Amino acid sequence: MAGKVAIRQAKLREALIDAAEAQIAAGGLATLKARPLAQAAGCSLGAIYNIFDDLDALVMAVNGRTFRRLGAQVSAAVRTVADQSPVAQLVCMSHGYLHFASDHTHLWRALFDLEMSVEGPVPAWYLEELGAVFGLIAAPLARLFPDMARAELDLMVRGMFSSVHGIVLLGLEQRISAVPLDQVERMLTQIVTRIGNK
């Protein structure tokens, strides 16, 4: 009997994540509401909270999926330039990141719009997904800066991510001094190339 309950709960969990993902993708994190979510998942309102502590925990589950998709898209892009220089790989990653953010804007924004910090109750698996994205950046940077201490390399990885993320975010919001979206890719190439060529 316990096995059937666990199977039912696992199915409901997936249905809730699917429904939340669809709501966020359609209208952004602010549109995620419990009643429509329950209706879409085919459960009662209270059943949501039997599976997830709160809606933030559900959003984290959606974000886990989004991180995996982001990592897969960036990894696929980098494989096309695997035989090229670390700088070319970093440029390719930045373009992959831009395209993912542009194609899945609401889901991508939810990665950063959910209020939390590393000091808060963030699940280990969530930090692992984020770490996997950072790991993609770390590989070519380690080749570029082979003598850099690990702590400094980690800082460089976060700096590179922050630079690319900021350009993409401002570009998608059209706040970079009237730079059209189709030129954001060129901007990323310029900045990443400069950083990579020291």
Backbone as a printed PyTorch tensor [residue, N CA C, xyz], in Angstrom:
tensor([[[  0.8280,  -1.2120,   0.0000],
         [  0.0000,   0.0000,   0.0000],
         [  0.8570,   1.2540,   0.0000]],

        [[  1.9280,   1.2150,   0.8360],
         [  2.8260,   2.3680,   0.9210],
         [  3.4580,   2.6480,  -0.4330]],

        [[  3.7450,   1.5660,  -1.1810],
         [  4.3250,   1.7330,  -2.5190],
         [  3.4040,   2.4660,  -3.4540]],

        [[  2.1020,   2.1570,  -3.3850],
         [  1.1240,   2.8270,  -4.2530],
         [  1.0180,   4.3050,  -3.8990]],

        [[  1.0670,   4.6170,  -2.6090],
         [  1.0010,   6.0130,  -2.1620],
         [  2.2120,   6.7760,  -2.6790]],

        [[  3.3830,   6.1550,  -2.5830],
         [  4.6160,   6.8040,  -3.0530],
         [  4.5620,   7.0570,  -4.5550]],

        [[  4.0280,   6.0890,  -5.2910],
         [  3.9000,   6.2440,  -6.7510],
         [  2.9350,   7.3770,  -7.0770]],

        [[  1.8020,   7.4110,  -6.3440],
         [  0.8220,   8.4840,  -6.5510],
         [  1.4300,   9.8540,  -6.2520]],

        [[  2.1800,   9.9290,  -5.1700],
         [  2.8100,  11.1950,  -4.7910],
         [  3.8570,  11.6250,  -5.8170]],

        [[  4.6140,  10.6650,  -6.3280],
         [  5.6310,  10.9680,  -7.3380],
         [  4.9800,  11.4980,  -8.6180]],

        [[  3.8400,  10.8900,  -8.9860],
         [  3.1230,  11.3510, -10.1910],
         [  2.5560,  12.7490,  -9.9790]],

        [[  2.0090,  12.9870,  -8.7870],
         [  1.4660,  14.3120,  -8.4900],
         [  2.5890,  15.3450,  -8.4610]],

        [[  3.7220,  14.9630,  -7.9090],
         [  4.8680,  15.8770,  -7.8680],
         [  5.2510,  16.3110,  -9.2870]],

        [[  5.3440,  15.3400, -10.1950],
         [  5.6970,  15.6630, -11.5790],
         [  4.6230,  16.5130, -12.2410]],

        [[  3.3550,  16.1970, -11.9530],
         [  2.2520,  16.9770, -12.5350],
         [  2.2870,  18.4200, -12.0440]],

        [[  2.6120,  18.6020, -10.7730],
         [  2.7050,  19.9630, -10.2170],
         [  3.8770,  20.7190, -10.8120]],

        [[  4.9990,  20.0500, -10.9710],
         [  6.1600,  20.7100, -11.5880],
         [  5.8410,  21.0850, -13.0370]],

        [[  5.1980,  20.1540, -13.7680],
         [  4.8040,  20.4420, -15.1600],
         [  3.8800,  21.6580, -15.2210]],

        [[  2.8880,  21.6830, -14.3400],
         [  1.9100,  22.7740, -14.3400],
         [  2.5600,  24.0960, -13.9530]],

        [[  3.4320,  24.0620, -12.9490],
         [  4.1250,  25.2860, -12.5220],
         [  5.0490,  25.7860, -13.6230]],

        [[  5.7230,  24.8680, -14.2620],
         [  6.6210,  25.2430, -15.3630],
         [  5.8340,  25.9210, -16.4860]],

        [[  4.6750,  25.3670, -16.8150],
         [  3.8400,  25.9490, -17.8670],
         [  3.3610,  27.3460, -17.4790]],

        [[  2.9380,  27.5140, -16.2140],
         [  2.4810,  28.8330, -15.7530],
         [  3.6060,  29.8510, -15.8110]],

        [[  4.7770,  29.4770, -15.3210],
         [  5.9110,  30.4080, -15.3070],
         [  6.3350,  30.7350, -16.7350]],

        [[  6.4130,  29.7160, -17.5890],
         [  6.8230,  29.9420, -18.9790],
         [  5.8780,  30.8980, -19.6900]],

        [[  4.5960,  30.8020, -19.3690],
         [  3.5970,  31.6390, -20.0420],
         [  3.5810,  33.0730, -19.5400]],

        [[  3.7700,  33.2770, -18.2360],
         [  3.5890,  34.6280, -17.7230],
         [  4.5940,  35.1150, -16.7060]],

        [[  5.5840,  34.2980, -16.3930],
         [  6.5850,  34.7060, -15.4140],
         [  6.2520,  34.2260, -14.0170]],

        [[  7.2190,  34.3690, -13.1370],
         [  7.0950,  33.8650, -11.7690],
         [  5.9250,  34.4830, -11.0200]],

        [[  5.6590,  35.7490, -11.2640],
         [  4.5890,  36.4520, -10.5410],
         [  3.2090,  35.8830, -10.8490]],

        [[  3.0720,  35.1510, -11.9420],
         [  1.7590,  34.6120, -12.3190],
         [  1.4770,  33.2500, -11.6800]],

        [[  2.4600,  32.6970, -10.9790],
         [  2.2670,  31.3760, -10.3720],
         [  1.3170,  31.4900,  -9.1830]],

        [[  0.1520,  30.8790,  -9.3050],
         [ -0.8750,  30.9190,  -8.2630],
         [ -1.3270,  29.5030,  -7.9450]],

        [[ -1.6100,  29.2680,  -6.6770],
         [ -1.9110,  27.9130,  -6.2060],
         [ -3.1850,  27.3340,  -6.8110]],

        [[ -4.2720,  28.1130,  -6.8700],
         [ -5.5490,  27.5520,  -7.3630],
         [ -5.4620,  27.0770,  -8.8110]],

        [[ -5.0060,  27.9340,  -9.7360],
         [ -4.8740,  27.4470, -11.1150],
         [ -3.8980,  26.2850, -11.2270]],

        [[ -2.8920,  26.2880, -10.3700],
         [ -1.9030,  25.2140, -10.3590],
         [ -2.5590,  23.8830,  -9.9810]],

        [[ -3.3550,  23.9130,  -8.9230],
         [ -4.0610,  22.7110,  -8.4780],
         [ -5.0080,  22.2080,  -9.5670]],

        [[ -5.6920,  23.1470, -10.1930],
         [ -6.6360,  22.7750, -11.2610],
         [ -5.8950,  22.1100, -12.4250]],

        [[ -4.7710,  22.7040, -12.8170],
         [ -4.0050,  22.1570, -13.9410],
         [ -3.4140,  20.7940, -13.6160]],

        [[ -3.0310,  20.5880, -12.3560],
         [ -2.4380,  19.3100, -11.9480],
         [ -3.4930,  18.2710, -11.5870]],

        [[ -4.7720,  18.6960, -11.5090],
         [ -5.8560,  17.7780, -11.1880],
         [ -5.8560,  17.3260,  -9.7420]],

        [[ -5.5760,  18.2700,  -8.8330],
         [ -5.5550,  17.9220,  -7.4170],
         [ -6.2240,  19.0270,  -6.6040]],

        [[ -6.4030,  18.7740,  -5.3310],
         [ -6.9600,  19.8020,  -4.4490],
         [ -5.8670,  20.8110,  -4.1010]],

        [[ -6.3020,  21.9650,  -3.6120],
         [ -5.3580,  23.0040,  -3.2060],
         [ -4.4280,  22.4860,  -2.1130]],

        [[ -4.9730,  21.8010,  -1.1320],
         [ -4.1720,  21.2920,  -0.0270],
         [ -3.1590,  20.2450,  -0.4400]],

        [[ -3.4590,  19.5290,  -1.5290],
         [ -2.5480,  18.4670,  -1.9730],
         [ -1.1940,  19.0230,  -2.4070]],

        [[ -1.1870,  20.2660,  -2.8760],
         [  0.0850,  20.8960,  -3.2610],
         [  1.0460,  20.8720,  -2.0780]],

        [[  0.5060,  21.2150,  -0.9050],
         [  1.3420,  21.3750,   0.2900],
         [  1.6200,  20.0470,   0.9990]],

        [[  1.0290,  18.9670,   0.4980],
         [  1.4320,  17.6330,   0.9410],
         [  2.6990,  17.1990,   0.2060]],

        [[  2.9350,  17.8010,  -0.9610],
         [  4.0820,  17.4380,  -1.7870],
         [  5.2280,  18.4310,  -1.6060]],

        [[  4.8930,  19.7210,  -1.5570],
         [  5.8890,  20.7840,  -1.4170],
         [  5.5840,  21.6100,  -0.1750]],

        [[  6.6230,  22.0440,   0.5160],
         [  6.4250,  22.8550,   1.7260],
         [  5.6940,  24.1490,   1.4090]],

        [[  6.0440,  24.7400,   0.2730],
         [  5.4210,  25.9900,  -0.1570],
         [  5.6690,  26.1570,  -1.6500]],

        [[  5.1610,  27.2530,  -2.2310],
         [  5.3300,  27.4620,  -3.6690],
         [  6.7890,  27.7200,  -4.0320]],

        [[  7.5660,  28.2900,  -3.1140],
         [  8.9900,  28.5010,  -3.3980],
         [  9.7030,  27.1760,  -3.6270]],

        [[  9.3540,  26.1660,  -2.8370],
         [  9.9600,  24.8360,  -3.0140],
         [  9.5840,  24.2560,  -4.3770]],

        [[  8.3610,  24.5190,  -4.8180],
         [  7.9310,  24.0670,  -6.1450],
         [  8.7010,  24.8140,  -7.2340]],

        [[  8.8770,  26.1130,  -7.0500],
         [  9.6400,  26.9020,  -8.0280],
         [ 11.0790,  26.3890,  -8.0980]],

        [[ 11.6460,  26.0180,  -6.9630],
         [ 13.0100,  25.4740,  -6.9820],
         [ 13.0790,  24.1890,  -7.8030]],

        [[ 12.0360,  23.3810,  -7.7250],
         [ 11.9950,  22.1570,  -8.5330],
         [ 11.9410,  22.4970, -10.0230]],

        [[ 11.1450,  23.5040, -10.3650],
         [ 11.0890,  23.9660, -11.7660],
         [ 12.4580,  24.5040, -12.1680]],

        [[ 13.0650,  25.2940, -11.2890],
         [ 14.3690,  25.8780, -11.5950],
         [ 15.4430,  24.8090, -11.7770]],

        [[ 15.3170,  23.7080, -11.0270],
         [ 16.2540,  22.6050, -11.2110],
         [ 16.1980,  22.0810, -12.6340]],

        [[ 14.9910,  21.9280, -13.1530],
         [ 14.8190,  21.5100, -14.5530],
         [ 15.4370,  22.5320, -15.4980]],

        [[ 15.1760,  23.8090, -15.2070],
         [ 15.6620,  24.8710, -16.0890],
         [ 17.1840,  24.8970, -16.1110]],

        [[ 17.8230,  24.7360, -14.9400],
         [ 19.2870,  24.6820, -14.9010],
         [ 19.8040,  23.5290, -15.7480]],

        [[ 19.1550,  22.3650, -15.6550],
         [ 19.6060,  21.2120, -16.4350],
         [ 19.4710,  21.4830, -17.9310]],

        [[ 18.3690,  22.1200, -18.3310],
         [ 18.1760,  22.4360, -19.7540],
         [ 19.1750,  23.4810, -20.2300]],

        [[ 19.4060,  24.4690, -19.3810],
         [ 20.3940,  25.4920, -19.7090],
         [ 21.7660,  24.8540, -19.8830]],

        [[ 22.1420,  24.0100, -18.9280],
         [ 23.4380,  23.3360, -19.0170],
         [ 23.5450,  22.4720, -20.2600]],

        [[ 22.4630,  21.7710, -20.5910],
         [ 22.4670,  20.9070, -21.7790],
         [ 22.6250,  21.7290, -23.0480]],

        [[ 21.9400,  22.8810, -23.1170],
         [ 22.0170,  23.7150, -24.3190],
         [ 23.4080,  24.3210, -24.4710]],

        [[ 23.9700,  24.8100, -23.3680],
         [ 25.3120,  25.3930, -23.4220],
         [ 26.3380,  24.3080, -23.7450]],

        [[ 26.1960,  23.1240, -23.1420],
         [ 27.1130,  22.0090, -23.4210],
         [ 27.0640,  21.6100, -24.8900]],

        [[ 25.8500,  21.5460, -25.4440],
         [ 25.6980,  21.1810, -26.8580],
         [ 26.3690,  22.2160, -27.7550]],

        [[ 26.2250,  23.4940, -27.3940],
         [ 26.8590,  24.5530, -28.1770],
         [ 28.3740,  24.4210, -28.1270]],

        [[ 28.9110,  24.1420, -26.9440],
         [ 30.3680,  24.0600, -26.7830],
         [ 30.9400,  22.8610, -27.5280]],

        [[ 30.1770,  21.7740, -27.6130],
         [ 30.6720,  20.5990, -28.3440],
         [ 30.9560,  20.9260, -29.8090]],

        [[ 30.2620,  21.9190, -30.3470],
         [ 30.4870,  22.2830, -31.7550],
         [ 31.8200,  22.9960, -31.9530]],

        [[ 32.4260,  23.4800, -30.8480],
         [ 33.7180,  24.1650, -30.9470],
         [ 34.7430,  23.5090, -30.0130]],

        [[ 34.5540,  22.2260, -29.7460],
         [ 35.4090,  21.5070, -28.7840],
         [ 36.8770,  21.5260, -29.1910]],

        [[ 37.1520,  21.6010, -30.5040],
         [ 38.5370,  21.5830, -30.9780],
         [ 39.1260,  22.9870, -31.1200]],

        [[ 38.3620,  23.9960, -30.7070],
         [ 38.8310,  25.3760, -30.8320],
         [ 39.3960,  25.8880, -29.5050]],

        [[ 39.8220,  27.1330, -29.5160],
         [ 40.4900,  27.7200, -28.3540],
         [ 39.5310,  27.8900, -27.1810]],

        [[ 40.0720,  28.0110, -25.9670],
         [ 39.2160,  28.2840, -24.8050],
         [ 38.3910,  29.5560, -24.9730]],

        [[ 38.9720,  30.5710, -25.6160],
         [ 38.2280,  31.8160, -25.8380],
         [ 37.0340,  31.5620, -26.7470]],

        [[ 37.2450,  30.8040, -27.8190],
         [ 36.1410,  30.4740, -28.7300],
         [ 35.0550,  29.7000, -27.9920]],

        [[ 35.4550,  28.8170, -27.0770],
         [ 34.4820,  28.0540, -26.3000],
         [ 33.6830,  28.9650, -25.3650]],

        [[ 34.3700,  29.9070, -24.7270],
         [ 33.6720,  30.8450, -23.8350],
         [ 32.7040,  31.7410, -24.6150]],

        [[ 33.1230,  32.1800, -25.7870],
         [ 32.2380,  32.9900, -26.6310],
         [ 31.0000,  32.1700, -27.0120]],

        [[ 31.2370,  30.9150, -27.4070],
         [ 30.1300,  30.0260, -27.7840],
         [ 29.1740,  29.8210, -26.6070]],

        [[ 29.7320,  29.6460, -25.4010],
         [ 28.8910,  29.5020, -24.2150],
         [ 28.0380,  30.7450, -23.9920]],

        [[ 28.6460,  31.9120, -24.1330],
         [ 27.8980,  33.1530, -23.9000],
         [ 26.7530,  33.2850, -24.8900]],

        [[ 26.9820,  32.8680, -26.1380],
         [ 25.9100,  32.9160, -27.1400],
         [ 24.8200,  31.8990, -26.8100]],

        [[ 25.2420,  30.7190, -26.3680],
         [ 24.2620,  29.7050, -25.9690],
         [ 23.4160,  30.1860, -24.8130]],

        [[ 24.0500,  30.8660, -23.8750],
         [ 23.3340,  31.4170, -22.7180],
         [ 22.3220,  32.4690, -23.1780]],

        [[ 22.7570,  33.3450, -24.0660],
         [ 21.8560,  34.3820, -24.6050],
         [ 20.6590,  33.7450, -25.2980]],

        [[ 20.8970,  32.7480, -26.1290],
         [ 19.7930,  32.1330, -26.8790],
         [ 18.8250,  31.4060, -25.9590]],

        [[ 19.3690,  30.7370, -24.9360],
         [ 18.4830,  30.0760, -23.9810],
         [ 17.6210,  31.1140, -23.2710]],

        [[ 18.2460,  32.1860, -22.7940],
         [ 17.5140,  33.2330, -22.0730],
         [ 16.4700,  33.8880, -22.9620]],

        [[ 16.8000,  34.0740, -24.2300],
         [ 15.8670,  34.7030, -25.1740],
         [ 14.6980,  33.7740, -25.5120]],

        [[ 14.9880,  32.4830, -25.6410],
         [ 13.9570,  31.5080, -26.0150],
         [ 13.0640,  31.0990, -24.8430]],

        [[ 13.5860,  31.2080, -23.6200],
         [ 12.8590,  30.7560, -22.4220],
         [ 12.9250,  31.8400, -21.3400]],

        [[ 12.5960,  33.0560, -21.7170],
         [ 12.8580,  34.2080, -20.8540],
         [ 12.2390,  34.0800, -19.4690]],

        [[ 10.9650,  33.7170, -19.3760],
         [ 10.3080,  33.6630, -18.0660],
         [ 10.9140,  32.5740, -17.1720]],

        [[ 11.2020,  31.4240, -17.7480],
         [ 11.8120,  30.3500, -16.9570],
         [ 13.2270,  30.7370, -16.5320]],

        [[ 13.9600,  31.3650, -17.4340],
         [ 15.3170,  31.8220, -17.1180],
         [ 15.2820,  32.8810, -16.0240]],

        [[ 14.3500,  33.8220, -16.1230],
         [ 14.2530,  34.8650, -15.0940],
         [ 13.9040,  34.2750, -13.7270]],

        [[ 13.1110,  33.2140, -13.7290],
         [ 12.7180,  32.5770, -12.4600],
         [ 13.9250,  32.0120, -11.7100]],

        [[ 14.9970,  31.6960, -12.4340],
         [ 16.2150,  31.2210, -11.7810],
         [ 16.7700,  32.2590, -10.8140]],

        [[ 16.5270,  33.5270, -11.1320],
         [ 17.1300,  34.6180, -10.3680],
         [ 16.1050,  35.4550,  -9.6150]],

        [[ 14.8410,  35.3150,  -9.9770],
         [ 13.7970,  36.1060,  -9.3200],
         [ 13.3190,  35.4930,  -8.0090]],

        [[ 13.5710,  34.2050,  -7.8320],
         [ 13.1960,  33.5550,  -6.5730],
         [ 14.1550,  34.0330,  -5.4910]],

        [[ 13.5910,  34.6200,  -4.4360],
         [ 14.4420,  35.1890,  -3.3860],
         [ 15.0330,  34.0940,  -2.5070]],

        [[ 16.3700,  33.9880,  -2.5740],
         [ 17.0860,  33.0610,  -1.7100],
         [ 18.5550,  33.4140,  -1.7750]],

        [[ 19.3140,  32.8910,  -0.8360],
         [ 20.7500,  33.1190,  -0.8160],
         [ 21.4280,  31.8450,  -0.3570]],

        [[ 22.7530,  31.8140,  -0.5050],
         [ 23.4860,  30.6070,  -0.1030],
         [ 23.4030,  30.3750,   1.4010]],

        [[ 23.0750,  31.4240,   2.1750],
         [ 22.9210,  31.2520,   3.6250],
         [ 21.5690,  30.6370,   3.9850]],

        [[ 20.6240,  30.6970,   3.0520],
         [ 19.2780,  30.2110,   3.3240],
         [ 19.1700,  28.7080,   3.1280]],

        [[ 17.9470,  28.1680,   3.2780],
         [ 17.7450,  26.7210,   3.1440],
         [ 17.6640,  26.3030,   1.6730]],

        [[ 18.8020,  26.3290,   0.9870],
         [ 18.8500,  25.9420,  -0.4200],
         [ 19.2460,  24.4700,  -0.4970]],

        [[ 18.4430,  23.6400,  -1.1790],
         [ 18.7790,  22.2150,  -1.2530],
         [ 20.1210,  21.9740,  -1.9220]],

        [[ 20.8110,  20.9370,  -1.5010],
         [ 22.1290,  20.6010,  -2.0640],
         [ 22.0320,  20.3570,  -3.5640]],

        [[ 20.9450,  19.6910,  -4.0180],
         [ 20.8280,  19.3820,  -5.4400],
         [ 20.7330,  20.6540,  -6.2730]],

        [[ 20.1320,  21.7060,  -5.6850],
         [ 19.9750,  22.9750,  -6.4000],
         [ 21.3480,  23.6170,  -6.6000]],

        [[ 22.1540,  23.5970,  -5.5430],
         [ 23.5100,  24.1550,  -5.6300],
         [ 24.3640,  23.3330,  -6.5960]],

        [[ 24.1120,  22.0150,  -6.6600],
         [ 24.8370,  21.1660,  -7.6040],
         [ 24.5120,  21.5300,  -9.0450]],

        [[ 23.2360,  21.8350,  -9.3280],
         [ 22.8480,  22.2410, -10.6880],
         [ 23.5320,  23.5550, -11.0670]],

        [[ 23.5530,  24.4980, -10.1270],
         [ 24.2360,  25.7620, -10.3770],
         [ 25.7260,  25.5150, -10.5640]],

        [[ 26.2850,  24.6320,  -9.7350],
         [ 27.6990,  24.2950,  -9.8470],
         [ 28.0450,  23.6720, -11.1890]],

        [[ 27.1230,  22.8970, -11.7550],
         [ 27.3580,  22.2800, -13.0620],
         [ 27.4830,  23.3470, -14.1480]],

        [[ 26.6540,  24.3960, -14.0490],
         [ 26.7430,  25.5070, -15.0120],
         [ 28.0890,  26.2110, -14.8470]],

        [[ 28.4850,  26.4650, -13.6000],
         [ 29.7860,  27.1010, -13.3550],
         [ 30.9290,  26.2140, -13.8420]],

        [[ 30.7400,  24.8930, -13.7290],
         [ 31.7700,  23.9630, -14.1800],
         [ 32.0480,  24.0670, -15.6640]],

        [[ 31.0120,  24.3430, -16.4470],
         [ 31.1930,  24.5200, -17.8880],
         [ 32.1110,  25.7000, -18.1800]],

        [[ 31.9640,  26.7570, -17.3890],
         [ 32.7840,  27.9610, -17.5810],
         [ 34.2000,  27.7120, -17.0780]],

        [[ 34.3160,  26.9560, -15.9990],
         [ 35.6170,  26.7410, -15.3590],
         [ 36.6020,  26.0080, -16.2640]],

        [[ 36.1210,  25.0630, -17.0710],
         [ 37.0340,  24.2420, -17.8840],
         [ 37.8870,  25.0850, -18.8410]],

        [[ 37.2760,  25.9190, -19.7030],
         [ 38.1300,  26.7250, -20.5870],
         [ 38.9250,  27.7980, -19.8370]],

        [[ 38.3550,  28.3380, -18.7590],
         [ 39.1030,  29.3410, -17.9910],
         [ 40.3540,  28.7280, -17.3560]],

        [[ 40.2500,  27.4780, -16.9000],
         [ 41.4150,  26.8010, -16.3140],
         [ 42.5090,  26.6110, -17.3540]],

        [[ 42.1260,  26.4090, -18.6130],
         [ 43.1230,  26.2940, -19.6870],
         [ 43.7490,  27.6520, -19.9990]],

        [[ 42.9450,  28.7030, -19.8780],
         [ 43.4630,  30.0480, -20.1390],
         [ 44.4040,  30.5300, -19.0400]],

        [[ 44.0810,  30.1370, -17.7920],
         [ 44.8520,  30.5940, -16.6390],
         [ 45.3450,  29.3780, -15.8350]],

        [[ 46.2620,  28.6030, -16.4110],
         [ 46.6710,  27.3350, -15.7710],
         [ 47.3670,  27.5120, -14.4210]],

        [[ 47.9530,  28.6700, -14.1750],
         [ 48.6780,  28.8740, -12.9180],
         [ 47.8300,  29.5590, -11.8470]],

        [[ 46.5810,  29.8240, -12.1540],
         [ 45.7200,  30.5320, -11.2040],
         [ 45.2930,  29.6000, -10.0670]],

        [[ 45.3630,  30.1090,  -8.8450],
         [ 44.9260,  29.3340,  -7.6830],
         [ 43.4350,  29.0350,  -7.7900]],

        [[ 43.0180,  27.9180,  -7.1980],
         [ 41.6220,  27.4750,  -7.3140],
         [ 40.6390,  28.5440,  -6.8440]],

        [[ 40.9330,  29.1820,  -5.7290],
         [ 40.0210,  30.2060,  -5.2040],
         [ 39.8990,  31.3690,  -6.1740]],

        [[ 41.0080,  31.7370,  -6.8080],
         [ 40.9860,  32.8380,  -7.7780],
         [ 40.2370,  32.4230,  -9.0410]],

        [[ 40.4210,  31.1680,  -9.4490],
         [ 39.7100,  30.6680, -10.6310],
         [ 38.2070,  30.6580, -10.3760]],

        [[ 37.7960,  30.2280,  -9.1830],
         [ 36.3620,  30.2380,  -8.8360],
         [ 35.8070,  31.6520,  -8.9170]],

        [[ 36.5880,  32.6100,  -8.4610],
         [ 36.1660,  34.0150,  -8.5270],
         [ 36.0600,  34.4760,  -9.9800]],

        [[ 37.0160,  34.0540, -10.7940],
         [ 36.9960,  34.4000, -12.2170],
         [ 35.7630,  33.7980, -12.9020]],

        [[ 35.4390,  32.5590, -12.5490],
         [ 34.2550,  31.9030, -13.1170],
         [ 32.9990,  32.7150, -12.8000]],

        [[ 32.8540,  33.1040, -11.5380],
         [ 31.6800,  33.8790, -11.1360],
         [ 31.6740,  35.2550, -11.7870]],

        [[ 32.8690,  35.8220, -11.9450],
         [ 32.9600,  37.1130, -12.6270],
         [ 32.5510,  37.0170, -14.0880]],

        [[ 33.0080,  35.9530, -14.7570],
         [ 32.6360,  35.7460, -16.1580],
         [ 31.1330,  35.5330, -16.2830]],

        [[ 30.5890,  34.6860, -15.4000],
         [ 29.1500,  34.4440, -15.4340],
         [ 28.3810,  35.7400, -15.1990]],

        [[ 28.7970,  36.5120, -14.2070],
         [ 28.1030,  37.7580, -13.8710],
         [ 28.1500,  38.7460, -15.0290]],

        [[ 29.2900,  38.8130, -15.7000],
         [ 29.4270,  39.7210, -16.8460],
         [ 28.4700,  39.3380, -17.9700]],

        [[ 28.4950,  38.0620, -18.3230],
         [ 27.6210,  37.5780, -19.4030],
         [ 26.1520,  37.7270, -19.0050]],

        [[ 25.8410,  37.3220, -17.7770],
         [ 24.4570,  37.4060, -17.3140],
         [ 23.9560,  38.8520, -17.3420]],

        [[ 24.7740,  39.7790, -16.8890],
         [ 24.3670,  41.1860, -16.8740],
         [ 24.0950,  41.7180, -18.2630]],

        [[ 24.9670,  41.3860, -19.2070],
         [ 24.7720,  41.8430, -20.5900],
         [ 23.4920,  41.2470, -21.1610]],

        [[ 23.2810,  39.9560, -20.9160],
         [ 22.0800,  39.2890, -21.4310],
         [ 20.8240,  39.8800, -20.8000]],

        [[ 20.8370,  40.0420, -19.4860],
         [ 19.6800,  40.5860, -18.7830],
         [ 19.3230,  41.9800, -19.2990]],

        [[ 20.2960,  42.8530, -19.3500],
         [ 20.0370,  44.2190, -19.8140],
         [ 19.6640,  44.2410, -21.2900]],

        [[ 20.2820,  43.3510, -22.0520],
         [ 19.9510,  43.2770, -23.4800],
         [ 18.5120,  42.8390, -23.7090]],

        [[ 18.0680,  41.8320, -22.9510],
         [ 16.6950,  41.3530, -23.1090],
         [ 15.6840,  42.3900, -22.6280]],

        [[ 16.0960,  43.2040, -21.6700],
         [ 15.1980,  44.2590, -21.1880],
         [ 15.3560,  45.5440, -21.9960]],

        [[ 16.2070,  45.4910, -23.0080],
         [ 16.4490,  46.6390, -23.8890],
         [ 16.8800,  47.8840, -23.1220]],

        [[ 17.8090,  47.6850, -22.1730],
         [ 18.2730,  48.8130, -21.3750],
         [ 19.7080,  49.2180, -21.6810]],

        [[ 20.3400,  48.6020, -22.6570],
         [ 21.7310,  48.9430, -22.9300],
         [ 21.7840,  50.0100, -24.0170]],

        [[ 21.5100,  51.2170, -23.6530],
         [ 21.6560,  52.3620, -24.5510],
         [ 21.2220,  52.0650, -25.9790]],

        [[ 20.0450,  51.5260, -26.1210],
         [ 19.4420,  51.2940, -27.4350],
         [ 20.2080,  50.3000, -28.3020]],

        [[ 20.9600,  49.3650, -27.6830],
         [ 21.6170,  48.3160, -28.4580],
         [ 20.5650,  47.2700, -28.8080]],

        [[ 20.2860,  47.0620, -30.0850],
         [ 19.2710,  46.0690, -30.4710],
         [ 19.6850,  44.6670, -30.0320]],

        [[ 18.6930,  43.8370, -29.8120],
         [ 18.9430,  42.4860, -29.3140],
         [ 19.8930,  41.7170, -30.2230]],

        [[ 19.7710,  41.9280, -31.5310],
         [ 20.6410,  41.1730, -32.4430],
         [ 22.1100,  41.5900, -32.3350]],

        [[ 22.3730,  42.7110, -31.6560],
         [ 23.7570,  43.1260, -31.4560],
         [ 24.3030,  42.7070, -30.0830]],

        [[ 23.4410,  42.1840, -29.2280],
         [ 23.8940,  41.7250, -27.9170],
         [ 24.9000,  40.5910, -28.0990]],

        [[ 24.6870,  39.7380, -29.0960],
         [ 25.6140,  38.6430, -29.3650],
         [ 26.9980,  39.1910, -29.7150]],

        [[ 27.0220,  40.2440, -30.5320],
         [ 28.3040,  40.8750, -30.8760],
         [ 28.9840,  41.4570, -29.6440]],

        [[ 28.1800,  42.0780, -28.7860],
         [ 28.7160,  42.6550, -27.5630],
         [ 29.3370,  41.5720, -26.6890]],

        [[ 28.6440,  40.4420, -26.5470],
         [ 29.1750,  39.3310, -25.7660],
         [ 30.5060,  38.8560, -26.3400]],

        [[ 30.5750,  38.7500, -27.6630],
         [ 31.8100,  38.3110, -28.3110],
         [ 32.9570,  39.2590, -27.9780]],

        [[ 32.6910,  40.5580, -28.0660],
         [ 33.7280,  41.5560, -27.7700],
         [ 34.2290,  41.4330, -26.3320]],

        [[ 33.2850,  41.3940, -25.3850],
         [ 33.6600,  41.3810, -23.9680],
         [ 34.3730,  40.0930, -23.5910]],

        [[ 33.8100,  38.9600, -23.9710],
         [ 34.3990,  37.6670, -23.6010],
         [ 35.7640,  37.5020, -24.2560]],

        [[ 35.9050,  37.9410, -25.5030],
         [ 37.1900,  37.8560, -26.1890],
         [ 38.2390,  38.7020, -25.4770]],

        [[ 37.8570,  39.8950, -25.0770],
         [ 38.7930,  40.7710, -24.3350],
         [ 39.2310,  40.1230, -23.0170]],

        [[ 38.2710,  39.5920, -22.2780],
         [ 38.6040,  38.9420, -21.0040],
         [ 39.5110,  37.7380, -21.2640]],

        [[ 39.1530,  36.9500, -22.2560],
         [ 39.9050,  35.7320, -22.5460],
         [ 41.3110,  35.9900, -23.0530]],

        [[ 41.4800,  37.0940, -23.7550],
         [ 42.8080,  37.4230, -24.2660],
         [ 43.6110,  38.2650, -23.2890]],

        [[ 43.0730,  38.3920, -22.0670],
         [ 43.7360,  39.0950, -20.9590],
         [ 44.0860,  40.5170, -21.3320]]])
